[in-house]
Amino acid sequence: MPPRRYWLMKSEPECFSFADLKNRPDGTEHWDGVRNYQARNLLRDEIKVGDGVLFYHSNIKEPAIVGVARVVREGYPDHTALDPCSDHFDPRASEKNPIWFMVDVHYVAPLAHPLTRTDLRAHPVLRGMDVLKKGNRLSVQPVRANEWQAVLKIGELVDSEC
């Protein structure tokens, strides 16, 4: 079994929030609509069942990590790229050449309090997170194990279920 990895996934809460994930059947939903090749490659090739996810609310007054999820299905073709009625439609995609991929994530737990960018910058382990790097706009990005543990500790979560 490959070692467990960790990821940060960004979503605008007015589009899909952590509460939305919790309220899905079984607290599980596909992570669709990613239209960046670097992030697509992570979804398609790197992210595996059992990997941890930090759910990050973006494009709001105070963007923050708000909760923890777990990957429950590895990368598979993003069907929204094939749907002309979808906001994520891509006319270049086809069933034979899907181009875009998604994973399924499952709600685990909220943080006791959201960790804002200010909180992350203030912590010696977290100040190097990719999400804080200038120009990094990837909606899916890796998180190092020590960063994962620091977020859980500051967020008052225990890694037993996370």
C-alpha positions as CSV (number, residue, x, y, z in Angstrom):
1,M,0.0,0.0,0.0
2,P,1.5,3.4,-1.0
3,P,2.1,5.9,1.8
4,R,-0.8,8.2,2.6
5,R,-0.5,11.7,1.1
6,Y,-2.2,14.9,1.8
7,W,-3.8,17.6,-0.3
8,L,-5.4,21.0,-0.1
9,M,-8.4,21.5,-2.3
10,K,-9.9,25.0,-2.8
11,S,-13.5,25.7,-3.4
12,E,-15.5,29.0,-3.4
13,P,-18.1,28.5,-0.7
14,E,-20.9,30.0,-2.8
15,C,-20.2,27.3,-5.4
16,F,-19.5,24.4,-3.1
17,S,-18.8,24.7,0.6
18,F,-17.6,22.3,3.3
19,A,-21.2,22.3,4.6
20,D,-22.4,21.3,1.2
21,L,-20.0,18.3,1.3
22,K,-21.3,17.3,4.7
23,N,-24.9,17.5,3.5
24,R,-24.3,15.3,0.4
25,P,-25.6,11.7,0.6
26,D,-23.1,9.8,2.8
27,G,-21.1,13.1,3.0
28,T,-19.4,12.2,-0.3
29,E,-19.1,14.1,-3.5
30,H,-17.0,14.2,-6.7
31,W,-14.4,17.0,-6.9
32,D,-15.2,18.2,-10.4
33,G,-14.6,21.2,-12.6
34,V,-10.8,21.4,-12.3
35,R,-9.5,23.0,-15.5
36,N,-5.8,23.3,-14.9
37,Y,-3.5,20.7,-16.4
38,Q,-1.1,20.6,-13.4
39,A,-4.1,20.1,-10.9
40,R,-5.6,17.6,-13.4
41,N,-2.4,15.6,-13.4
42,L,-2.6,15.4,-9.6
43,L,-6.2,14.2,-9.7
44,R,-5.5,11.7,-12.4
45,D,-2.1,10.3,-11.3
46,E,-1.2,11.2,-7.7
47,I,-4.3,11.3,-5.5
48,K,-5.2,7.9,-4.0
49,V,-8.0,6.4,-1.9
50,G,-7.3,7.2,1.8
51,D,-5.4,10.4,1.2
52,G,-6.3,13.3,3.4
53,V,-7.8,16.6,2.2
54,L,-7.7,20.0,3.7
55,F,-10.9,21.8,2.5
56,Y,-10.1,25.4,1.8
57,H,-12.7,28.1,1.2
58,S,-11.3,30.5,-1.4
59,N,-12.3,33.8,-3.0
60,I,-13.9,35.2,0.1
61,K,-13.0,38.0,2.5
62,E,-10.8,35.7,4.6
63,P,-9.9,32.5,2.8
64,A,-9.3,29.7,5.2
65,I,-8.9,26.0,5.7
66,V,-12.2,25.0,7.2
67,G,-12.3,21.2,7.5
68,V,-10.9,17.8,6.7
69,A,-12.0,15.3,4.1
70,R,-10.7,12.0,2.8
71,V,-10.4,10.7,-0.8
72,V,-12.7,7.7,-1.3
73,R,-12.3,7.3,-5.1
74,E,-9.2,7.8,-7.2
75,G,-9.1,9.8,-10.4
76,Y,-11.6,9.1,-13.1
77,P,-13.0,11.2,-16.1
78,D,-14.8,14.3,-15.1
79,H,-18.2,13.9,-16.8
80,T,-19.0,17.6,-16.4
81,A,-16.6,18.3,-19.3
82,L,-18.9,16.3,-21.6
83,D,-22.1,18.1,-20.6
84,P,-22.9,21.1,-22.7
85,C,-25.2,22.4,-20.0
86,S,-22.5,22.3,-17.4
87,D,-20.4,25.4,-16.4
88,H,-17.4,23.0,-16.8
89,F,-18.2,21.9,-20.3
90,D,-15.1,21.5,-22.6
91,P,-15.9,20.8,-26.2
92,R,-12.4,19.3,-26.7
93,A,-13.3,16.5,-24.2
94,S,-14.8,13.2,-25.3
95,E,-15.4,9.8,-23.8
96,K,-12.3,8.5,-25.7
97,N,-10.3,11.5,-24.7
98,P,-11.7,12.8,-21.4
99,I,-8.9,15.4,-20.8
100,W,-10.2,16.3,-17.3
101,F,-10.4,14.1,-14.2
102,M,-11.9,14.2,-10.7
103,V,-11.8,12.3,-7.4
104,D,-14.5,11.6,-4.8
105,V,-14.0,13.1,-1.4
106,H,-15.8,12.3,1.9
107,Y,-16.5,14.7,4.7
108,V,-14.6,13.9,7.9
109,A,-14.7,16.9,10.3
110,P,-14.6,20.6,10.6
111,L,-11.8,22.5,12.2
112,A,-12.6,24.0,15.6
113,H,-11.9,27.4,14.0
114,P,-11.0,28.1,10.4
115,L,-7.3,28.7,9.7
116,T,-6.9,31.9,7.7
117,R,-3.9,32.8,5.6
118,T,-2.8,35.1,8.5
119,D,-2.9,32.0,10.8
120,L,-0.9,30.0,8.4
121,R,1.7,32.7,7.9
122,A,2.1,33.0,11.7
123,H,3.0,29.3,12.2
124,P,6.6,28.2,11.6
125,V,5.6,24.9,9.9
126,L,2.7,26.3,7.9
127,R,4.2,29.5,6.6
128,G,5.8,27.5,3.7
129,M,2.6,26.0,2.5
130,D,2.1,26.1,-1.3
131,V,-1.3,27.9,-0.8
132,L,0.6,30.9,0.5
133,K,3.1,31.1,-2.3
134,K,2.7,34.2,-4.6
135,G,1.1,33.3,-7.9
136,N,0.0,29.8,-6.8
137,R,-3.6,29.6,-7.8
138,L,-3.9,25.8,-8.1
139,S,-7.2,24.5,-6.8
140,V,-5.5,21.2,-5.9
141,Q,-2.1,21.2,-4.3
142,P,0.1,18.9,-2.2
143,V,0.4,19.3,1.6
144,R,3.5,17.9,3.4
145,A,2.9,15.5,6.3
146,N,4.3,18.0,8.9
147,E,1.9,20.7,7.6
148,W,-1.0,18.2,7.8
149,Q,-0.2,17.4,11.4
150,A,0.2,21.1,12.3
151,V,-3.2,22.0,10.8
152,L,-4.9,19.1,12.7
153,K,-3.2,20.2,16.0
154,I,-4.0,23.9,15.6
155,G,-7.5,23.1,14.3
156,E,-8.0,20.9,17.4
157,L,-8.4,17.6,15.5
158,V,-6.9,14.3,16.3
159,D,-5.4,12.3,13.4
160,S,-7.1,9.1,14.5
161,E,-9.9,9.4,11.9
162,C,-8.3,12.0,9.8
